[in-house]
Amino acid sequence: MLNIYKSSLTGELQEVEDFEKGSWINLTNPTESEIQKVSSELGIDIDFIKAPLDDEESPRLEIENNQELIIVDMPMVDEDENSITYYTLPLGIIITERNIITTCLKSSYLIDQFIQHKVKSFFTFKKNRFLLQILFKIATRYLLYLKQIDKISDDIEYRLHKSTRNKELIQMLELQKSLVYFSTSLKSNDVVMQKILKMEAIKLYPEDQELLEDVIIENKQAIEMTTIYSNILSGTMDAFASIISNNQNIVMKFLTTITIVMAIPNIVSGFFGMNVEGIPLNGYPMAFATVIIITTTICGIVAAILAKKRMF
């Protein structure tokens, strides 16, 4: 999908038909014809447009023929009735002398915020500032999703205290995987931001410099939060794995104890049930009751010994 937007001097965003100077071209899962159109009419290297459409593309900064390609990973979330999945997706930002172009494989809440006039002081013709505003929104979105992940993990942990089911453990594994994706993407984004800060190819005004520093601070905070939450989640999963293993050992020990105690009546009855002469109590009227009393006494003594050894 190809959309073109342009801001007025008052900040009002309008969708336009042509590639006007100062306009913003937004490509969302574009067709080959849309890619060719943007490339030919704006003179942009077609690889610049296609690179962010690969969901495995790594964040980077590339400058060629007075065109800047910035690829960063932005956080995404997919929700359904049974689960919430967090992941990252490359977002490409191309800055030319006349325009700014964003390209991504999927539509995102982050880009929609700009389209829906939810970002203050946003102008399409202030290309470098627009870039920094996107980076700032990405960093804050990471922080928001990290807090959501922490809340979800607390809820899963609460449910695990009541019942260690596979469903909760699988959800914990999914969150752990999401944190790994976030950690890798945030660190890669940080490298890109540091390059923007140090390179003179991207002109920054003093207020833009401050905004970039704020973006870097937010991104580093997200990196630290990811590390903390990942360690907590990993520790929690290890703890519950130990609990599950311990519970299994307790059950096996209990079953072993019951087996030992229940074997005694079989042994005693086996002795008294042999068809040979000289069996004790043979012909005695109270023989059955006596055998039951003897068996019960032996079982009680053995059970007491096992209980003393904490086998129950």
Backbone as a ProteinNet text record, in pm:
[ID]
protein_1_A
[PRIMARY]
MLNIYKSSLTGELQEVEDFEKGSWINLTNPTESEIQKVSSELGIDIDFIKAPLDDEESPRLEIENNQELIIVDMPMVDEDENSITYYTLPLGIIITERNIITTCLKSSYLIDQFIQHKVKSFFTFKKNRFLLQILFKIATRYLLYLKQIDKISDDIEYRLHKSTRNKELIQMLELQKSLVYFSTSLKSNDVVMQKILKMEAIKLYPEDQELLEDVIIENKQAIEMTTIYSNILSGTMDAFASIISNNQNIVMKFLTTITIVMAIPNIVSGFFGMNVEGIPLNGYPMAFATVIIITTTICGIVAAILAKKRMF
[TERTIARY]
84.7	0	88.5	52.8	128.4	40.1	86.1	15.4	114	68.4	152.8	85.8	160.6	107	196.5	133.2	209.7	149.1	237.2	193.3	188.7	90.4	86.7	175.5	192.8	275.5	215.7	84.3	16.9	18.9	73.1	83.4	-28.9	-120.7	-231.6	-182.2	-208.5	-161.6	-270	-232.1	-327.2	-267.5	-353.7	-308.4	-313.3	-203.3	-193.1	-169.9	-177.9	-167.2	-26.9	46.2	176.1	290.5	409.3	529.1	579.5	510.5	547.2	668.1	737.4	851.6	804.1	875	837.3	730.2	693.4	588.8	650.1	563.6	602.4	535.7	618.2	566.1	571.2	456.4	448.1	413.7	503.9	484.7	460.2	347.4	314.7	291.7	384	379.2	349.2	433.5	404.7	415.5	343.2	352.8	478.5	514.9	633.3	615.7	495.1	469.9	482.3	438	450.4	596.5	673.6	817	886.1	854.2	913.8	875.4	751.8	704.2	780.9	794.1	866.6	1013.1	1071.8	1213.4	1242.1	1159.3	1184.1	1153.4	1042.9	1002.8	1084.6	1135	1213.5	1362.8	1400.1	1541.5	1606.1	1531.3	1581.1	1627.2	1739.7	1789.2	1681.5	1646.1	1537.3	1570.8	1700.6	1740.8	1712.4	1718.2	1684.7	1539.3	1454	1310.8	1281.2	1348.9	1318.3	1381.7	1494	1567.2	1481.7	1405.6	1326.1	1209.2	1178.2	1066.6	1105.8	1233.3	1280.3	1272.1	1188.9	1167.9	1290.6	1395.8	1519.7	1628.4	1593.9	1693.2	1738.9	1869.3	1925.8	1925.8	1910.8	1917.2	2052.8	2049.9	2175.4	2150.1	2258.8	2254.2	2341.7	2284.5	2356.8	2331.8	2437.8	2427.3	2489.2	2411	2458.5	2388.5	2467.1	2413.6	2320	2364.4	2285.8	2150.5	2142.3	2021.7	2059.7	1979.7	2008.5	1905	1952.8	1865.4	1891.4	1789.1	1797.3	1698.5	1750	1664.1	1671.8	1558.2	1550.5	1442.8	1454.8	1353	1251.3	1124.8	1020.1	940.9	891.8	817.9	677.1	632.8	498.4	432.6	300.8	228.1	110.5	92.1	-23.4	-104	-232.2	-318.7	-429.1	-457.9	-576.4	-640.5	-737.8	-812.7	-726.4	-627.5	-551.7	-413	-358.1	-220.3	-190	-80	-26.5	118.4	152.8	287.9	355.8	471.9	551.7	669.8	697.9	808.9	855.7	955.1	1005.3	999.4	993.6	982.7	1065.3	1141.5	1221.7	1134.3	1175	1113.2	1222.5	1201.1	1298.1	1257.2	1352.4	1328.4	1432.1	1384.5	1473.1	1455.9	1566.8	1562.8	1637.5	1567.6	1628.5	1624.6	1673.8	1672.4	1530.5	1436.6	1300.5	1197.7	1220.2	1114.9	1169.4	1076.5	1107.1	1014.2	1070.1	993.7	1004.8	893.5	894.2	841.4	903.8	862.3	867.6	762.3	751.5	664.4	684.1	610.6	465.4	439.5	304.1	268.8	140.2	96.5	122.3	149.9	183.5	112.6	88.7	26.8	115	244.7	339.8	325	324	308.8	169.1	70.5	-67.7	-83	-0.3	-7.3	22.5	117.9	150.6	37.6	-16.9	-124.3	-249.7	-275.5	-397	-378.8	-272.1	-248	-233.7	-169.6	-152.5	-12.7	68.9	204.9	216.1	258.4	269.6	395.4	387	501	556.5	465.9	505.2	482.1	589.6	582.2	657	595.7	659.3	782.7	786.1	899.8	1020.1	1000.8	1113.6	1160.4	1234.1	1261.8	1344.8	1452.2	1537.8	1466.3	1387	1310.9	1204.5	1144.1	1046.4	1112.8	1235.2	1311.4	1328.2	1368.4	1391.5	1261.5	1152.5	1023	981.7	1010.7	982.1	1065.9	1195.3	1283.7	1239	1191.9	1144.9	1020.1	929.2	806.7	839.4	939	979.9	1033.2	1120.1	1178.7	1071.9	977.6	871.1	776.5	758.7	672.7	737.8	870.4	941.2	916.5	928.6	908.8	767.8	669.4	530.2	511.2	563.2	546.2	622.7	736.6	812	733.5	665.5	581.3	465.1	410.2	302.7	353.9	472.5	531.2	553.2	601.1	622.4	490.6	386.8	255.1	200.9	217	169.7	246.3	377.3	458	418.6	383.6	335.5	205.1	116.8	-11.2	9.8	100.1	128.6	191.2	281.1	345	241.7	144.2	37	-41.3	-69.1	-142.9	-57.8	72.9	161.3	169.2	150.5	150.2	34.2	-73.3	-191.7	-187	-132.3	-129.3	-17.5	78	190.2	151.2	71.4	26.8	121.9	118.5	204.4	169.7	42.1	-2.6	71.5	79.5	147.3	297.2	356.4	499.7	531.6	446.2	464.8	452.8	357.5	343.3	468.4	526.4	650.7	763.6	768.9	870.5	851.9	726.4	697.3	743.1	718.7	762.7	915	978.5	1124.4	1179.7	1117.3	1159.6	1139.1	1028	1000.7	1106.9	1147.8	1250.4	1384.8	1413.3	1537.4	1532.8	1418	1401.5	1418.3	1354.4	1361	1504.8	1572.8	1710	1801.3	1792.7	1875.7	1844.5	1716.5	1675.2	1713	1693.7	1725.7	1875.3	1957.7	2102.5	2144.4	2081.4	2111.5	2064	1945.9	1894.8	1986.9	2042.4	2132.4	2255.9	2307.4	2423.8	2390	2270.9	2226.8	2214.2	2155.5	2136.9	2270.4	2365.1	2497.4	2565.4	2543.6	2600.1	2536.2	2404.6	2335.7	2389.7	2416.7	2466.6	2606.1	2689.1	2828.6	2851.8	2770.2	2791.9	2737.8	2809.2	2768.1	2681.2	2662.3	2584	2438	2388.4	2251.3	2255.2	2207.4	2214.3	2111.1	2159.5	2071	2081.7	1968.3	1964.2	1976.1	2007.7	2025.2	1908.1	1783.8	1668.1	1657.6	1703	1704.5	1808.7	1921.9	2028	1976.7	1900.5	1843.8	1743.9	1663.5	1565.5	1635.2	1743.3	1817.3	1877.9	1929.2	1984.5	1875.8	1755.8	1642.3	1606.5	1612	1582.7	1683.5	1811.3	1916.3	1897.6	1861.2	1837.2	1720.4	1610.2	1493.4	1529.3	1608.1	1646.2	1734	1827.9	1914.2	1832.8	1733.8	1646.7	1571.3	1525.9	1455.9	1549.3	1675.9	1774	1792.2	1804.8	1822.2	1699.6	1580.5	1457.5	1446.5	1485.9	1481.7	1573.4	1692.6	1787.7	1733.1	1676.2	1621.5	1506	1410	1292.8	1331.7	1429.6	1474.5	1537.4	1618.4	1681	1576.1	1478.2	1371.8	1291.6	1256.5	1176.5	1254.1	1382.5	1465.7	1476.9	1496	1503.4	1372.8	1261.5	1129.6	1106.7	1142.4	1124.3	1212.2	1335.7	1423.7	1366.4	1310.6	1252.7	1134.8	1047.6	931.1	971.1	1077.5	1127.6	1175.8	1242.3	1287.6	1169.6	1066.5	946.8	877.9	864	800.1	879.9	1012.8	1097.9	1086.4	1082.7	1069.8	935.6	829.6	696.7	692.9	759.8	766.1	840.3	948.7	1025	941.9	863.2	777.3	673.7	612.6	511.4	573.8	691.2	757.6	796.8	842.7	880.5	758.7	647	523.5	474.8	478	433.5	524.1	654.3	748.2	717.5	689.9	656.6	530.2	427	301.1	324.5	409.6	439.9	505.9	599	667.9	569.6	486.2	389.7	289.2	240	139.4	198.1	330.5	393	393.1	385.3	391.8	276.3	149.3	39.6	57.3	111.1	133.7	237.2	342	447.3	393.8	323.2	269.6	168	75.5	-26.4	36.6	149.3	219.5	276	331.8	385.3	275.2	166.7	59.6	-27.3	-11.4	-92.9	-24.8	98.1	169.8	105.1	93.6	28.6	132.7	187.9	286.4	251.1	309.1	282.4	368.2	321.8	397.8	376.8	275.4	247.3	196.2	253	202.9	54	-12	-154.5	-242.2	-183.5	-261.5	-366.3	-492.5	-602.4	-649.7	-581.9	-622.7	-745.8	-854.2	-979.4	-963.3	-874.5	-856.8	-736.4	-701.6	-581.8	-592.3	-707	-721.5	-706.2	-776.5	-769.3	-627.8	-560.2	-422.6	-329.7	-347.3	-264.9	-290	-417.4	-451	-384.4	-389.2	-328.2	-177.4	-115	30.1	67.6	-9.5	17.6	1.1	-107.6	-133.6	-24.4	20.3	126.2	256.1	291	414.2	403.3	286.8	265.9	278.5	221.1	227.9	369.9	447.7	587.3	668.7	651.4	724.6	684.3	553	505.2	562.1	571.4	626.6	773.9	847.5	990	1007.7	926.9	936.1	895.3	793.3	749.9	858.8	928.9	1037.8	1150.2	1167.8	1269.9	1217.1	1097.3	1034.2	1008.8	969.2	934	790.5	711	573.1	569.2
-119	0	124.4	220.9	345	463.2	541.9	663.7	778.8	896.7	1016	1121.5	1176.5	1276.9	1400.6	1513.4	1637.8	1728.1	1789.4	1880	2023.1	2097.6	2241.5	2311.4	2441.1	2517	2518.4	2496	2492.7	2352.7	2254.6	2119.3	2027.1	2074.5	1989.4	1890.3	1762.6	1657.4	1622.3	1623.2	1590.1	1484	1399.8	1300.7	1362.4	1348.5	1408.1	1297.7	1336.8	1239	1229.6	1342.7	1348.1	1348.5	1317.1	1318.5	1462.2	1541.6	1682.3	1696.7	1808.5	1835.4	1851.1	1787.7	1796.2	1697.1	1607	1509.1	1383.2	1307	1180.6	1066.2	974.3	858.6	737.9	679.6	563.9	438.4	342.8	215.6	104.7	36.6	-75.1	-199.5	-296.4	-418.2	-382.5	-298.7	-248.7	-356.8	-336	-424.8	-389	-474.6	-449.4	-322.7	-298.1	-178.1	-51.7	-56.9	59.5	86.8	-18.7	-2.4	60.2	11.1	64.4	210.6	244.7	382.1	477.9	443.5	529.6	539.1	426.4	424.5	511.3	500	573.1	722	755.9	896.8	976.9	911.1	982.5	954.6	866.5	837.4	765.5	678.6	606.3	467	426.1	290.5	190.6	101.5	7.1	-85.4	-109.9	-194	-124.6	10.4	85.9	60.9	49.3	30.5	-113.5	-207.1	-348.9	-404.9	-347.9	-403.9	-418.2	-314	-327.4	-424.7	-467.8	-560.4	-704.7	-725.9	-856.7	-858.3	-945.8	-944.1	-988.5	-1035.4	-1074.1	-967.2	-853.7	-748.2	-686.6	-664	-607.9	-455.4	-389.7	-243	-192.2	-83.5	-26.3	114.6	185.7	318.6	314.7	357	352.5	483	542.4	668.3	649.1	685.1	667.6	769	842.1	940.9	1041.8	1094.9	1193.3	1137.9	1008.2	942.9	861.4	875.5	807.8	697.8	578.7	467.1	431	442.7	402.8	288.8	174.6	60	34.7	33.4	2.8	-103.3	-173.7	-273	-208.2	-220.1	-166.6	-281.6	-262.8	-370.7	-384.7	-507.9	-538.1	-636.8	-643	-738.5	-795.4	-924.9	-993.4	-1054.7	-1025.2	-1075.7	-1162.3	-1270.7	-1350.7	-1394.4	-1481	-1519.3	-1594.7	-1666.9	-1755	-1704.3	-1612.8	-1572.8	-1432.7	-1377.6	-1249.7	-1274	-1237.9	-1260.3	-1127.1	-1106.6	-986.3	-1023.2	-937.4	-962.1	-827.8	-830.5	-706.9	-717.9	-601.2	-595.5	-476.9	-495	-383.7	-270.5	-149.4	-29.7	47.6	74.5	150.3	295.9	385.7	529.9	582.8	633	685	836.1	907.3	1053.9	1101	1175.5	1235.4	1387.6	1458	1604.6	1659.3	1586.4	1636.4	1569.1	1442.1	1366.2	1276.5	1222.4	1116.2	998.9	880.5	760.4	659.5	603.5	493.7	368.6	257.3	131.5	18.6	-60.9	-169.6	-281.1	-400.2	-517	-518	-457	-454.7	-314	-287.2	-161.7	-169.2	-55.2	-55.5	58.6	37.2	139.5	263.2	241.9	352.5	450.9	400.2	486.4	547.3	469.7	520.4	641.4	650.7	766.3	896	891.5	1010.2	1041.3	937.3	957.6	1013.1	970.9	1010.4	1135.9	1212.9	1342	1329.6	1221.4	1201.4	1238.1	1293.8	1333.6	1484.8	1549.4	1695	1740	1860.2	1922.6	1832.1	1771.6	1681.3	1749	1760.1	1818.6	1726.5	1695.1	1604.4	1666.3	1799.1	1864.3	1878.8	1857.4	1854.7	1709.4	1668.1	1525.5	1464.7	1531.9	1476.5	1471	1574.5	1573.2	1462.6	1443.3	1335.3	1200.7	1182.6	1060.6	1039.8	1145.1	1134.2	1108.5	1167.3	1142.3	996	938.4	795.5	711.5	744.5	669.8	681.9	801.1	821.7	737.8	736.2	656.6	507	464	323.3	289.1	376.2	350.8	346.2	441.1	443.3	324.1	278.7	162	35.4	26.5	-84.8	-84.2	32.8	43.1	0.9	42.1	5.5	-145.8	-206.9	-351.4	-429.7	-376.6	-443.4	-444.6	-334.9	-330.2	-428.5	-440.2	-537.3	-680.2	-707.8	-841.2	-872.6	-773.9	-793.3	-823.8	-752	-774.4	-913	-952.7	-1084.6	-1195.4	-1178.4	-1280.8	-1294	-1181.7	-1187.1	-1265.3	-1243.1	-1314.4	-1464.7	-1498.3	-1640	-1705	-1632	-1684.6	-1711.6	-1622	-1640.9	-1768.5	-1791.3	-1912.1	-2038.2	-2024.3	-2139	-2181.8	-2086.4	-2120.9	-2214	-2203.1	-2285.7	-2417.4	-2411.4	-2532.5	-2520.5	-2613.4	-2610.4	-2684.4	-2617.4	-2677.5	-2640.5	-2721.9	-2696.1	-2564	-2526.1	-2404.3	-2282.3	-2269.4	-2154.4	-2156.4	-2274.1	-2284.9	-2248.2	-2287	-2250.7	-2099.8	-2037.9	-1892.5	-1823	-1877.8	-1821.6	-1832.2	-1943.8	-1961.3	-1860.3	-1833.4	-1735.3	-1595.9	-1561	-1430.4	-1422.1	-1530.9	-1534.6	-1512.9	-1575.5	-1559.4	-1415.1	-1354.6	-1215	-1122.2	-1148.4	-1065	-1079.4	-1196.8	-1216.4	-1133.5	-1136.4	-1054.3	-906.1	-863.1	-722.5	-682.1	-765.9	-734.2	-718	-811	-805.1	-680.5	-651.6	-536.7	-404.6	-394.8	-270.4	-239.4	-340.5	-318.8	-277.7	-337.6	-299.8	-158	-122.9	13.6	114.9	77.5	168.3	199.5	100.1	121.8	221.8	208.2	300.2	442	456.3	589	655.2	576.3	631.3	681.2	610.4	654.8	785.5	796.3	920.9	1036.7	1010.4	1114.6	1161.5	1067.8	1100.5	1146.8	1099.7	1132.7	1270.9	1341.4	1475.4	1473	1354.9	1345.5	1381.3	1353.2	1387.7	1515.9	1623.1	1753	1762.1	1799	1810	1949.4	2011.7	2139	2111.7	2215.4	2193	2120.8	2159.4	2092	1946.2	1921.7	1784.2	1701	1764.9	1696.9	1651.9	1738.7	1705.1	1590.1	1593.9	1487.2	1354	1354.4	1231.3	1176.6	1265.2	1221	1160	1218.4	1161.1	1022.6	1009.8	879.9	775.2	812.3	718.5	678.1	775	745.5	648.1	675.3	586.6	446.3	440.8	311	232.6	301.8	234.9	186.6	265.9	223.6	96.3	91.6	-28.3	-149.4	-127.3	-236.9	-290.9	-199.4	-240.6	-315.4	-265.1	-331.6	-470.9	-482.7	-613.3	-712.7	-667.1	-754.1	-798	-702.7	-733.6	-832	-801.3	-888.5	-1027	-1031.2	-1160	-1245	-1181.5	-1254	-1303.2	-1216.3	-1255.2	-1371.9	-1361.2	-1466.4	-1597.8	-1588.3	-1708.1	-1773.3	-1689.7	-1741.6	-1805.2	-1742.1	-1796.3	-1931.8	-1941.6	-2068.7	-2177.9	-2143.1	-2241.6	-2287	-2191.3	-2224.5	-2319.8	-2290.4	-2377	-2513.2	-2515.5	-2644.5	-2729.6	-2665	-2736.3	-2783	-2697.1	-2733.4	-2854.6	-2853.7	-2966.1	-3094.7	-3084.7	-3201.5	-3251.2	-3157.2	-3194.5	-3261	-3207.7	-3268.1	-3410.9	-3432	-3567.2	-3662	-3611.9	-3694.4	-3729.8	-3632.6	-3657.2	-3764.6	-3753.3	-3852.3	-3990.8	-3998.3	-4127.6	-4187.2	-4102.5	-4151	-4203.1	-4131.8	-4173.6	-4307.8	-4319.9	-4445	-4561.9	-4534.7	-4639.3	-4685.1	-4589.2	-4621.2	-4705.4	-4664.9	-4740.3	-4882.6	-4895.2	-5027.9	-5117.6	-5060.1	-5137.9	-5185.4	-5092.3	-5126.8	-5230.5	-5211.2	-5303.2	-5440.3	-5449.8	-5579.6	-5670.8	-5612.8	-5692.7	-5792.1	-5749.4	-5847.9	-5963.2	-5935	-6041.4	-6142.4	-6090.8	-6179.6	-6267.2	-6202.7	-6277.2	-6382	-6340.5	-6434.8	-6547.7	-6517.1	-6620.8	-6728.1	-6683.9	-6780	-6870.1	-6807.3	-6883.5	-6958	-6930.7	-6998.3	-7117.6	-7149.2	-7263.1	-7395.3	-7485.2	-7614.9	-7717.3	-7694.1	-7784.6	-7805	-7909.3	-7935.1	-7843.6	-7821.8	-7742.7	-7593.7	-7550.5	-7407	-7358.6	-7250.2	-7199.5	-7168.4	-7190.3	-7162.3	-7254.4	-7360.7	-7454.8	-7522.7	-7508.2	-7565.6	-7478.5	-7365.7	-7274.8	-7196	-7189.4	-7124.7	-6976.3	-6908	-6763.1	-6732.9	-6830	-6814.8	-6694.4	-6679.4	-6569.7	-6433.6	-6417.4	-6289.8	-6262.7	-6370.1	-6353.9	-6309.4	-6371.5	-6333.1	-6187.5	-6145.5	-6006.4	-5911.4	-5947.3	-5861.3	-5853.3	-5968.1	-5969.7	-5884.5	-5902.9	-5827.6	-5678.1	-5640.2	-5498.1	-5438.1	-5515.4	-5466.6	-5442.9	-5541	-5526.1	-5405.9	-5390.5	-5275.5	-5144.7	-5141.5	-5019.6	-4984.7	-5088.2	-5064.4	-5013.1	-5079.2	-5037	-4895.5	-4866.5	-4732.6	-4627.1	-4660.1	-4565.3	-4538.1	-4645	-4628.1	-4540.6	-4567.2	-4488.4	-4343.5	-4323.7	-4187	-4110.8	-4182.1	-4118.4	-4075.8	-4152.7	-4118.7	-4022.5	-3964.6	-3866	-3922.5	-4048.8	-4109.3	-4078.5	-4030.9	-3991.9	-3842.1
0	0	0	-80.8	-94.9	-58.4	40	79.7	87.2	45.9	47.7	135.4	229.6	321.7	319.7	348.9	356.5	463.1	541.8	647.9	596.6	645.2	618.2	720.5	704.2	798.2	938	946.3	1077	1139.2	1067.2	1121.1	1080.9	996.2	953	847.9	871.2	781.1	680.7	553.3	447.3	355.8	302.9	206	66.8	-7.3	-140.5	-243.3	-370.2	-478.3	-536.8	-535.1	-601.4	-500.7	-551	-467.7	-455.1	-377.6	-363	-271.2	-286.7	-200.6	-56.1	34.9	176	217	126.8	159.3	220.9	283.7	347.4	270.6	221	147.7	240.8	267.4	357.3	277	279.6	209.2	311.3	297.6	386.2	301.7	315.5	233.4	87.2	26.9	-108.6	-215.4	-321.9	-437.5	-516.9	-610.5	-692.2	-775.4	-824.5	-905.4	-820.5	-695.6	-606.6	-574.4	-553.6	-527.5	-648.2	-767.6	-890.2	-910.2	-878.8	-895.6	-806	-678.4	-583.8	-622.4	-661.2	-696.7	-818.8	-921.6	-1046.5	-1032.8	-968.1	-960.4	-859.4	-756.3	-655.3	-667.7	-760.4	-781.3	-664.6	-599.4	-482.4	-524.2	-469.7	-494.3	-451.5	-541.2	-513	-395.6	-374.3	-260.8	-127.8	-127.1	-6.3	33.6	-66.8	-39.4	0.4	-64.8	-41.9	85.2	126.2	241.1	366.9	407.1	530.3	518	396.4	376.9	407.5	437.9	483.5	635.7	691.3	836.4	915.7	845.9	913	898.4	836.7	812.2	944.2	955.9	1079	1074	1189.6	1194.3	1146.8	1070.9	1022.6	969.2	945.7	884.8	760.5	648.7	521.4	446.3	393.3	318.6	180.4	78.2	-59.4	-149.7	-228.2	-323.5	-255.6	-140.9	-64.6	-18.6	-8.9	43.5	166.8	270.2	396.7	421	447.2	483.5	628.7	709	849.2	870.9	910.8	942.7	1092.7	1157.3	1300.3	1322.2	1431.8	1468.1	1561.1	1526.9	1614	1675.8	1797	1864.1	1808.6	1798.9	1750.6	1846.3	1840.2	1923.9	1844.8	1855	1796.6	1910.4	1912.6	2019	1960.4	2029	1997.6	2128.7	2121.1	2240.7	2341.9	2294.4	2383.2	2420.1	2341.4	2368.6	2316.1	2367	2320.2	2280.1	2157.9	2107.4	2078.6	2138.9	2115.1	2025.3	1928.6	1837.3	1780.9	1694.7	1634.2	1482.4	1418.3	1272.6	1222.3	1114.4	1062.6	1007.3	1035.4	977.9	905.7	778	700.7	687.1	709.2	694.8	596.1	484.3	379.9	372.3	382.9	377.6	253.1	168.4	49.9	65	-34.9	-28.9	-30.7	-91	-106.7	-15.1	17.9	86.1	196.5	273.5	368.8	337.7	335.7	299.2	413.1	453.9	551	482.3	511.7	449	550.6	551.4	648.4	591.2	643.8	594.6	641.7	758.6	814.5	861.6	868.8	929	1078.9	1140.2	1282.3	1353.8	1480.8	1564.9	1570.6	1566.3	1577.9	1461.6	1339.5	1222.2	1218.6	1261.1	1262.3	1353.2	1456.7	1546.4	1472.2	1380.6	1301.5	1203.2	1142.2	1044.6	1111.3	1234.2	1305.9	1391.7	1364.2	1429.9	1582	1628.8	1772.1	1820.8	1730.4	1765.4	1752.7	1859.5	1859.5	1783.8	1728.2	1658.2	1548.6	1474.3	1366.1	1231.6	1153.7	1019.8	923.6	811.9	716	650.7	642.3	576.4	669.9	800.7	894.2	905	803.2	784.9	898.5	936.8	1041.5	1176.6	1203.7	1329.1	1325.9	1209.5	1193.1	1222.7	1171.9	1199	1349.5	1419.7	1564.1	1639.9	1591.8	1655.7	1640.7	1524.2	1503.9	1599.8	1610.4	1699.9	1845.2	1882.5	2019.8	2047.1	1950.7	1966	1974.9	1899.4	1904.7	2043.4	2097.2	2229.2	2338.1	2333.7	2435.3	2419.1	2294.8	2271.7	2329.2	2317.6	2381.2	2532	2593.7	2738.6	2777.8	2698	2725.9	2718	2612	2595	2701.7	2745.4	2851.9	2982.8	3011.4	3131.8	3120	2998.8	2977.1	2997.1	2946	2962.1	3109.6	3184.8	3328.5	3399.8	3362.6	3423.6	3388.3	3262.1	3218.6	3290.2	3304.9	3372.6	3519.3	3583.8	3723	3732	3634.4	3632.5	3610.6	3519.8	3494	3617.3	3683.7	3804.6	3913.7	3926.8	4025.8	3995.8	3866.2	3828.2	3846.7	3828.9	3847.6	3993.8	4085.2	4227.4	4261	4182.9	4207.6	4131.1	4010.2	3928	3825.4	3830.6	3735.9	3608.1	3526.4	3401.4	3287.9	3183	3067.1	2999.8	3001.8	2934.6	2987.6	3120.5	3179.8	3150.6	3155.1	3127.8	2983.3	2891.4	2750.1	2732.3	2803.1	2796.4	2849.2	2955.1	3009	2906.6	2836.3	2732.4	2619.5	2582	2477.1	2519.7	2645.5	2695.9	2697.4	2736	2737.2	2596.7	2498.8	2359.4	2313.3	2352.5	2316.2	2374	2497.7	2561.1	2490.2	2439.1	2362	2233.7	2164.5	2044.2	2077.3	2184.7	2224.8	2257.5	2332.9	2373.3	2252	2158.9	2038.1	1955.7	1938.4	1856.6	1922.2	2052.7	2123.6	2116.2	2131	2123.5	1982.1	1881.9	1743.2	1714.1	1765.3	1748.5	1814.7	1929.5	2001.3	1918	1848	1761	1650.9	1591.6	1486	1540.9	1658.6	1718.1	1751.2	1798.3	1828.4	1701	1589.5	1461.9	1416.7	1434.4	1397.8	1480.3	1607.7	1697.6	1657.4	1611.9	1583.4	1440	1346.4	1205.3	1171.9	1086.8	1046.6	921	864.1	740.5	764.9	885.7	921.5	1004.2	945.6	1011.8	1123.5	1241.9	1357.3	1417.4	1440.8	1511.4	1661.4	1741.2	1885.9	1951.7	1914.3	1975.2	1927.8	1802.5	1752.7	1826.9	1857.3	1931.8	2068.3	2133.5	2264.4	2252.4	2146.2	2125.9	2102.3	2023.5	1997.9	2127	2210.4	2339.1	2426.9	2422.3	2496.9	2443.7	2310.3	2248.2	2295.1	2295.9	2338	2483.9	2568.4	2710.7	2726.9	2654.4	2662.1	2612.4	2505.9	2449.7	2546.8	2611.5	2709.8	2830.1	2869.5	2979.1	2940.9	2815.8	2768	2767	2730	2731.2	2872.6	2969.8	3109.2	3160.6	3126.2	3169.3	3108.5	2982.2	2916	2986.3	3021.6	3091.8	3227.1	3301.3	3434.4	3423.8	3336	3322.6	3272	3181.9	3128.7	3238.5	3324.3	3435.3	3535.1	3564.2	3657.5	3601	3473.4	3409.7	3403.6	3371.7	3365.6	3503.1	3607	3743.6	3787.6	3749.7	3785.2	3720	3591.7	3520.8	3580.4	3618	3681.5	3815.4	3890.5	4021	4006	3909.3	3890.4	3833	3755	3706.1	3823.4	3920.1	4040	4124.1	4133.2	4210.2	4148.6	4016.1	3946.7	3968.4	3957.1	3978.9	4122.3	4217.9	4359.1	4386.6	4325.7	4343.1	4289.9	4177.6	4121.6	4215.8	4275.6	4369.5	4492.2	4540.4	4656.8	4625.5	4506.9	4467	4454.4	4392.2	4375.1	4510	4601.8	4734.7	4810.5	4798	4864	4808.5	4674.6	4612.9	4652.1	4662.8	4705.6	4847.6	4936	5075.2	5084.1	5009.9	5008.7	4958.3	4856.3	4800.3	4904.7	4982.1	5086.4	5193.2	5240.4	5346	5295.9	5172.9	5118.4	5084.9	5076.1	5047	5169.3	5289	5413.2	5424.1	5402.5	5410.1	5311.1	5194	5095.5	5145.6	5208.1	5259.4	5372.7	5468.1	5582.9	5537.4	5451.5	5403.5	5323.2	5257.7	5182.7	5274.2	5389.1	5484.5	5541.4	5585.2	5649.3	5547.9	5424.1	5322.9	5259.5	5305.1	5246.8	5289.2	5197.2	5222.2	5269.7	5388.6	5449	5595.7	5654.6	5796.2	5883.2	6004.1	6099.9	6090.6	6014.7	6004.3	6139.6	6195.4	6324	6317.8	6429	6445.8	6361.4	6309.3	6229.3	6317.2	6284.4	6360.8	6475.1	6493.9	6602.4	6558.8	6640	6598.2	6566.1	6637.6	6618.3	6528.2	6446.3	6362	6267.6	6202.7	6105	6172.4	6287.5	6359.8	6407.8	6451.7	6500.5	6387.5	6270.1	6153.6	6115.3	6120.3	6087.4	6185.7	6315	6418.1	6397.5	6370.5	6348.2	6226.5	6118.9	5995.2	6017.9	6084.6	6111.1	6197.8	6296.9	6386.7	6310.6	6227.3	6148.1	6054.3	5988.3	5897.7	5973.7	6094.3	6175.2	6213.4	6253.6	6292.6	6173.6	6058.6	5937.3	5896	5901.3	5865.3	5958.6	6088.3	6185.8	6157.4	6123.2	6091.1	5966.7	5864.3	5740.1	5762.3	5847	5877.2	5951.2	6041	6115.7	6021.9	5915	5815.2	5708.5	5735.1	5645.8	5505.9	5503	5374.5	5334.3	5430	5399.1	5375.4
[MASK]
++++++++++++++++++++++++++++++++++++++++++++++++++++++++++++++++++++++++++++++++++++++++++++++++++++++++++++++++++++++++++++++++++++++++++++++++++++++++++++++++++++++++++++++++++++++++++++++++++++++++++++++++++++++++++++++++++++++++++++++++++++++++++++++++++++++++++++++++++++++++++++++++++++++++++++++++++++++++

